[in-house]
Amino acid sequence: MTITKTIVDFLEYMEIERGRAIASVKNYDHYLRVFAGFAKVQGVDDPTKINQDLIRQFRLDLNRKSLVGKNTQNYYLIAIRSYLKYLSRRGIKTLDANQIELAKSSERQITFLTEEELEHLLNQPDSSTIQGIRDKAILNLLFSTGLRVSEASNLKKDQINLEKKEFSIKGKGGKIRVVFMDNPSKDAIKKYLDVRKDESEYLFLSYGHTNSQMKIVNCIQSGKLKISPITPRSIQRMIHKYALQAGITKDVTPHTMRHSFATDLLMNGADLRAVQSLLGHSSVTTTQIYTHVTDQHLQDVHEAFHGRRRQDSEEKIGN
């Protein structure tokens, strides 16, 4: 029984029994193999020999690597804690996972679009081309639903109910949630599906570098164009391009659309728990990162409702 062997068992457990996504399992694999390599250099290859001193030395090693920030260091520690909990469940006596405390990290910065910036961004796609029609549908859907980019790129046509303007999505950890579209999103998707001349099951397709709508249609009909779903990376590049065209100086990513969705709901009075459900967050603590960007909304509430009695009293005295 070695650390390396039990890490393999742990990863299989995470994938099969816990139903974690392949991407998540790969991340755990990376973090834990780095830890296993460090432990081996320290002469520790037995999971029962993992102790606080080894963890402390590992944290010092991470901290002294200038490219590993506090947040990334915590990803390593979270992976190690999950691994130690797995060992405990298997009856392997080792370090208690609860003894590992995460490093204090700086407050996460949230980038979101103003109403004006969002309007400029949505107006950038060229609606005379099939790519532009597709891109407009993607942008509207991301803002309307708060989908993660991987969730949007994997959508299939039969998942979408345009009449009800809602559909179910499988998010992180295999959790199912219902998301809702607004009318602009529904109309943009319908327009895109109406111009499609293919039989692909995917909602959003990749068209490579072909720009002419007729050329794309001809390529599809002749079988020369490989029909494949758009990738998350392609959506990321597309959004970045349109943000530059719109003159937006912020670093706009697909997650910026998700941030904009959440902050828009909160600033218009949505309940934090409801936003948590719509985003698919396991814990409301994760959703709370958005609350500080709604400070202006809270200020408006304060100015509207605080001190009314004192103001009324002063007015009476003045009269």
C-alpha positions as CSV (number, residue, x, y, z in Angstrom):
1,M,0.0,0.0,0.0
2,T,1.6,3.2,-1.2
3,I,0.5,6.8,-1.5
4,T,0.6,6.5,-5.3
5,K,-1.6,3.3,-5.3
6,T,-4.2,4.7,-2.9
7,I,-4.4,7.9,-5.0
8,V,-5.3,5.8,-8.0
9,D,-8.0,4.1,-6.0
10,F,-9.2,7.5,-4.7
11,L,-9.5,8.9,-8.3
12,E,-11.5,5.9,-9.4
13,Y,-13.7,6.3,-6.4
14,M,-14.3,10.0,-7.2
15,E,-15.2,9.1,-10.9
16,I,-17.3,6.1,-10.4
17,E,-18.9,6.3,-6.9
18,R,-19.0,10.1,-6.5
19,G,-19.8,10.8,-10.1
20,R,-17.3,13.6,-10.5
21,A,-16.7,15.0,-14.0
22,I,-13.6,13.8,-15.8
23,A,-12.2,17.3,-15.8
24,S,-12.5,17.4,-12.0
25,V,-10.9,14.0,-11.6
26,K,-8.0,15.2,-13.8
27,N,-7.5,18.2,-11.5
28,Y,-7.4,16.0,-8.4
29,D,-5.0,13.7,-10.2
30,H,-2.6,16.6,-10.9
31,Y,-2.7,18.1,-7.4
32,L,-2.3,14.7,-5.6
33,R,0.5,13.5,-7.9
34,V,2.5,16.6,-7.2
35,F,2.0,15.9,-3.5
36,A,2.9,12.2,-3.9
37,G,6.1,13.3,-5.7
38,F,7.0,15.7,-2.9
39,A,6.3,13.1,-0.2
40,K,8.5,10.5,-1.9
41,V,11.4,13.0,-2.0
42,Q,10.9,13.4,1.7
43,G,11.1,9.6,2.1
44,V,7.4,9.1,2.7
45,D,5.6,6.6,0.5
46,D,3.2,5.1,3.1
47,P,-0.2,6.9,3.5
48,T,-0.1,6.1,7.2
49,K,3.0,8.2,7.6
50,I,1.4,11.4,6.3
51,N,1.5,13.9,9.2
52,Q,1.2,17.6,9.9
53,D,4.9,18.1,9.5
54,L,4.9,16.7,5.9
55,I,1.9,18.9,5.0
56,R,3.7,21.9,6.5
57,Q,6.8,21.2,4.4
58,F,4.7,20.7,1.3
59,R,2.9,24.1,1.9
60,L,6.2,25.8,2.4
61,D,7.4,24.3,-0.9
62,L,4.3,25.5,-2.7
63,N,4.5,29.0,-1.1
64,R,8.1,29.4,-2.2
65,K,7.2,28.7,-5.9
66,S,6.3,32.2,-7.1
67,L,3.9,30.8,-9.8
68,V,1.7,29.1,-7.2
69,G,-0.7,31.7,-5.7
70,K,-2.7,31.4,-2.5
71,N,-5.9,30.2,-4.3
72,T,-4.0,27.5,-6.2
73,Q,-2.3,26.4,-3.0
74,N,-5.7,25.9,-1.5
75,Y,-6.7,23.6,-4.5
76,Y,-3.8,21.3,-3.5
77,L,-4.9,21.3,0.1
78,I,-8.5,20.6,-0.8
79,A,-7.5,17.7,-2.9
80,I,-5.3,16.3,-0.1
81,R,-8.1,16.7,2.4
82,S,-10.5,14.8,0.2
83,Y,-7.9,12.1,-0.3
84,L,-7.3,11.8,3.5
85,K,-11.1,11.5,4.1
86,Y,-11.2,8.7,1.6
87,L,-8.4,6.9,3.4
88,S,-10.3,7.3,6.7
89,R,-13.4,5.8,5.2
90,R,-11.3,2.8,4.1
91,G,-10.1,2.3,7.7
92,I,-6.5,3.5,6.9
93,K,-5.2,5.4,9.9
94,T,-3.6,8.6,8.7
95,L,-3.7,12.3,9.3
96,D,-7.1,13.7,10.2
97,A,-8.2,15.8,7.2
98,N,-9.8,18.4,9.5
99,Q,-6.3,19.3,10.8
100,I,-5.4,20.8,7.4
101,E,-6.5,24.5,7.4
102,L,-6.7,26.4,4.1
103,A,-4.5,29.4,3.5
104,K,-6.2,32.8,3.8
105,S,-6.6,34.2,0.3
106,S,-7.4,37.6,-1.1
107,E,-11.1,38.3,-1.8
108,R,-12.1,37.1,-5.2
109,Q,-12.6,39.8,-7.8
110,I,-15.8,39.6,-9.7
111,T,-16.0,41.1,-13.2
112,F,-19.5,41.7,-14.6
113,L,-20.9,43.9,-17.4
114,T,-23.0,47.0,-17.0
115,E,-26.3,47.2,-18.8
116,E,-24.7,49.4,-21.5
117,E,-21.7,47.1,-21.9
118,L,-24.0,44.1,-22.3
119,E,-26.1,45.8,-24.9
120,H,-22.9,46.7,-26.9
121,L,-21.6,43.2,-26.7
122,L,-24.9,41.6,-27.8
123,N,-25.0,43.9,-30.9
124,Q,-21.6,42.8,-32.2
125,P,-22.4,39.5,-34.0
126,D,-23.1,39.8,-37.7
127,S,-26.6,38.5,-38.2
128,S,-26.1,38.0,-42.0
129,T,-23.8,35.0,-41.3
130,I,-24.6,31.7,-39.7
131,Q,-21.7,32.2,-37.2
132,G,-23.1,35.6,-36.2
133,I,-26.6,34.2,-35.7
134,R,-25.0,31.4,-33.6
135,D,-22.8,33.7,-31.6
136,K,-25.8,36.0,-30.8
137,A,-27.7,32.9,-29.6
138,I,-24.8,31.8,-27.4
139,L,-24.3,35.3,-25.8
140,N,-28.0,35.7,-25.1
141,L,-28.2,32.2,-23.6
142,L,-25.2,32.7,-21.3
143,F,-26.6,35.9,-19.9
144,S,-30.1,34.6,-19.7
145,T,-29.3,31.3,-17.9
146,G,-25.9,31.8,-16.1
147,L,-24.7,28.6,-17.7
148,R,-21.1,27.6,-17.4
149,V,-19.3,27.6,-20.8
150,S,-18.8,23.8,-20.7
151,E,-22.5,23.3,-20.1
152,A,-23.4,25.6,-23.0
153,S,-21.0,23.9,-25.4
154,N,-22.4,20.4,-24.6
155,L,-26.1,21.3,-25.0
156,K,-28.1,19.2,-27.4
157,K,-31.2,20.4,-29.4
158,D,-33.6,18.0,-27.7
159,Q,-32.7,19.4,-24.3
160,I,-34.2,22.8,-25.1
161,N,-37.9,23.5,-24.7
162,L,-38.4,26.8,-26.5
163,E,-42.1,26.9,-25.7
164,K,-41.6,26.7,-21.9
165,K,-38.3,28.6,-22.1
166,E,-36.7,26.2,-19.7
167,F,-34.5,23.1,-19.7
168,S,-32.6,20.8,-17.3
169,I,-28.8,20.8,-17.2
170,K,-26.3,18.5,-15.5
171,G,-23.7,20.6,-13.8
172,K,-20.7,20.0,-11.6
173,G,-20.8,16.8,-9.7
174,G,-23.6,15.5,-11.8
175,K,-26.2,17.8,-10.1
176,I,-29.3,18.5,-12.2
177,R,-30.8,21.9,-12.1
178,V,-33.5,23.7,-14.1
179,V,-32.5,26.9,-16.0
180,F,-34.8,29.5,-17.6
181,M,-34.5,31.5,-20.8
182,D,-35.8,35.0,-21.5
183,N,-37.5,36.0,-24.7
184,P,-34.4,37.4,-26.5
185,S,-32.6,34.2,-25.8
186,K,-35.5,32.1,-27.0
187,D,-35.8,34.1,-30.2
188,A,-32.1,34.1,-30.9
189,I,-31.9,30.3,-30.6
190,K,-35.0,29.8,-32.7
191,K,-33.5,32.0,-35.4
192,Y,-30.3,29.9,-35.3
193,L,-32.1,26.6,-35.5
194,D,-34.2,27.9,-38.5
195,V,-31.1,28.5,-40.6
196,R,-29.4,25.2,-39.8
197,K,-29.1,22.8,-42.7
198,D,-27.6,19.9,-40.8
199,E,-28.7,17.0,-38.7
200,S,-26.3,17.3,-35.8
201,E,-27.8,16.7,-32.4
202,Y,-25.8,19.5,-30.8
203,L,-27.3,23.0,-30.3
204,F,-24.2,25.0,-31.2
205,L,-21.9,23.9,-33.9
206,S,-18.3,24.8,-34.9
207,Y,-17.8,26.2,-38.4
208,G,-14.1,26.7,-38.3
209,H,-12.8,29.7,-40.2
210,T,-15.6,29.7,-42.8
211,N,-17.3,33.0,-42.9
212,S,-19.8,32.9,-45.7
213,Q,-23.2,31.5,-44.8
214,M,-23.8,30.0,-48.3
215,K,-20.3,28.4,-48.3
216,I,-21.1,26.7,-45.0
217,V,-24.5,25.4,-46.2
218,N,-22.8,24.1,-49.4
219,C,-20.1,22.4,-47.4
220,I,-22.6,20.8,-45.1
221,Q,-24.7,19.5,-48.0
222,S,-21.7,18.2,-49.8
223,G,-20.3,16.5,-46.7
224,K,-17.0,18.5,-46.9
225,L,-17.6,20.2,-43.5
226,K,-17.0,18.2,-40.4
227,I,-20.0,18.8,-38.1
228,S,-18.9,19.0,-34.5
229,P,-20.1,20.9,-31.4
230,I,-18.4,24.3,-30.6
231,T,-15.7,24.0,-27.9
232,P,-15.5,26.0,-24.7
233,R,-12.3,27.5,-26.0
234,S,-13.9,28.7,-29.2
235,I,-16.7,30.4,-27.1
236,Q,-14.1,32.0,-25.0
237,R,-12.2,33.4,-28.1
238,M,-15.5,34.5,-29.6
239,I,-16.6,36.5,-26.5
240,H,-13.1,38.1,-26.2
241,K,-13.3,39.2,-29.9
242,Y,-16.7,40.8,-29.5
243,A,-15.7,42.5,-26.3
244,L,-12.8,44.2,-28.1
245,Q,-15.1,45.2,-31.0
246,A,-17.5,46.7,-28.5
247,G,-14.8,48.8,-26.9
248,I,-15.1,47.0,-23.5
249,T,-11.8,47.4,-21.6
250,K,-12.6,44.7,-19.0
251,D,-11.3,41.1,-19.5
252,V,-14.6,39.6,-20.7
253,T,-14.8,35.8,-20.5
254,P,-17.7,33.3,-20.6
255,H,-17.7,33.4,-16.8
256,T,-18.1,37.2,-17.0
257,M,-21.5,36.4,-18.5
258,R,-22.3,34.1,-15.6
259,H,-21.2,36.8,-13.1
260,S,-23.4,39.3,-14.9
261,F,-26.4,37.0,-14.7
262,A,-25.9,36.5,-10.9
263,T,-25.3,40.2,-10.1
264,D,-28.2,41.3,-12.3
265,L,-30.6,39.0,-10.3
266,L,-29.2,40.2,-7.0
267,M,-29.3,43.9,-7.9
268,N,-32.9,43.5,-8.9
269,G,-33.9,42.0,-5.5
270,A,-33.5,38.3,-6.1
271,D,-33.0,36.1,-3.0
272,L,-29.5,34.7,-2.5
273,R,-30.8,31.2,-2.1
274,A,-32.7,31.4,-5.4
275,V,-29.5,32.6,-7.1
276,Q,-27.6,29.7,-5.6
277,S,-30.1,27.2,-7.1
278,L,-30.0,28.9,-10.5
279,L,-26.2,28.9,-10.6
280,G,-26.0,25.3,-9.4
281,H,-23.8,26.1,-6.4
282,S,-23.5,23.4,-3.8
283,S,-23.1,25.9,-1.0
284,V,-24.5,29.4,-0.5
285,T,-21.1,30.4,0.6
286,T,-19.9,30.2,-3.0
287,T,-22.8,32.4,-4.1
288,Q,-22.0,35.0,-1.5
289,I,-19.0,36.2,-3.5
290,Y,-21.5,38.2,-5.5
291,T,-23.0,40.1,-2.6
292,H,-20.3,42.7,-2.3
293,V,-20.9,43.9,-5.9
294,T,-24.4,44.8,-4.9
295,D,-23.3,47.4,-2.4
296,Q,-24.7,50.2,-4.5
297,H,-28.1,48.5,-4.3
298,L,-27.8,48.3,-0.5
299,Q,-26.8,52.0,-0.4
300,D,-30.0,52.9,-2.3
301,V,-32.0,50.9,0.3
302,H,-30.2,52.7,3.1
303,E,-30.9,56.1,1.6
304,A,-34.5,55.3,0.9
305,F,-35.5,53.8,4.3
306,H,-33.0,54.8,7.0
307,G,-33.6,57.8,9.2
308,R,-37.1,58.6,8.0
309,R,-38.4,59.2,11.5
310,R,-35.6,61.6,12.3
311,Q,-36.1,63.4,9.0
312,D,-39.9,63.7,9.7
313,S,-39.1,65.1,13.1
314,E,-36.7,67.7,11.8
315,E,-39.3,68.8,9.2
316,K,-41.9,69.2,11.9
317,I,-39.5,71.3,14.0
318,G,-38.7,73.4,11.0
319,N,-42.4,74.1,10.4
